């Protein structure tokens, strides 16, 4: 279960689809468990001129702000693409934070004290 991450789903000019909303909720909850710094997910689903669906996703939190979008013929496929893209972006930011601290620590090893 997510630790306070808010998930907001907007259906723009289409009917509300509860199974799709549940899929977005489950995907975002999974991401919130893995990336605790994220506090809010916002997903907007709209029709793409009658041909397919556009999905825009946004994740924000402490020092984190990622956004992406995807298009597909099926709304569920577009949602899955957005969730996957957000996960990749969050992983990249997370790894950059963790490993940059380790690299900085390795650059300057602790100085040896002179023994007396």
C-alpha positions in Angstrom: 0.0 0.0 0.0 1.2 3.5 -0.7 2.4 5.7 2.1 0.3 8.7 1.5 0.9 9.0 -2.3 -2.2 10.6 -3.9 -3.4 9.3 -7.2 -5.5 11.6 -9.4 -7.1 10.3 -12.6 -8.8 12.7 -15.0 -11.0 11.5 -17.9 -11.1 14.3 -20.4 -14.1 14.2 -22.8 -14.6 10.5 -22.3 -16.7 8.4 -20.0 -15.3 7.4 -16.7 -14.0 3.8 -16.8 -13.6 2.3 -13.3 -11.5 -0.8 -14.4 -9.1 1.6 -16.1 -9.1 3.8 -13.0 -8.3 0.8 -10.9 -5.4 -0.2 -13.2 -3.9 3.3 -12.9 -4.3 3.1 -9.1 -2.6 -0.3 -8.8 0.3 0.9 -11.1 0.8 4.1 -9.1 0.6 2.3 -5.8 3.4 -0.1 -7.0 5.5 2.9 -7.9 4.8 4.7 -4.6 6.0 1.6 -2.7 9.3 1.5 -4.6 9.9 5.3 -4.8 8.9 6.7 -1.4 9.9 10.3 -2.4 6.9 10.5 -4.7 3.8 12.0 -3.1 1.4 12.6 -6.0 0.6 11.0 -9.3 -1.7 12.7 -11.8 -2.9 10.8 -15.0 -5.0 12.4 -17.7 -6.7 10.2 -20.2 -8.3 11.7 -23.4 -9.3 10.6 -26.9 -6.9 11.2 -29.7 -9.3 12.4 -32.4 -11.4 9.3 -32.3 -8.4 7.1 -33.5 -6.9 6.2 -30.1 -6.2 7.6 -26.7 -3.6 10.0 -25.3 -2.5 9.5 -21.7 -0.4 12.1 -19.8 1.3 11.2 -16.5 3.0 13.4 -13.9 4.7 12.3 -10.7 5.8 14.8 -8.1 7.4 14.6 -4.7 10.4 15.6 -2.6 13.0 16.7 -5.2 11.1 14.7 -7.9 9.1 16.0 -10.9 8.7 13.8 -13.9 6.2 13.9 -16.7 5.5 11.8 -19.8 2.8 10.9 -22.3 1.9 8.0 -24.6 -0.6 7.3 -27.3 -2.2 4.0 -28.3 -5.4 2.6 -29.9 -6.4 1.1 -26.5 -6.6 3.2 -23.4 -5.2 0.4 -21.2 -2.2 0.1 -23.4 -1.5 3.8 -23.3 -1.8 3.8 -19.5 0.6 0.9 -19.2 3.1 2.7 -21.4 2.9 5.9 -19.2 3.3 3.9 -16.0 6.3 2.2 -17.5 7.9 5.5 -18.7 7.3 7.1 -15.3 9.0 4.1 -13.6 12.0 4.4 -15.9 12.3 8.1 -15.2 12.0 7.7 -11.5 14.6 4.8 -11.5 17.0 7.1 -13.4 16.6 9.9 -10.9 16.8 7.6 -7.9 19.9 5.9 -9.2 21.5 9.2 -10.0 20.9 10.4 -6.4 22.2 7.2 -4.8 25.2 6.5 -7.0 26.4 10.1 -7.3 26.8 10.2 -3.5 28.8 7.0 -3.6 31.0 8.3 -6.5 31.6 11.5 -4.6 32.6 9.6 -1.5 35.0 7.4 -3.5 36.7 10.4 -5.1 38.0 11.7 -1.8 39.0 8.8 0.4 39.5 9.6 4.1 43.0 10.9 4.9 45.3 8.7 6.9 46.3 10.0 10.3 49.9 10.1 11.1 50.7 7.6 13.8 52.7 9.0 16.7 
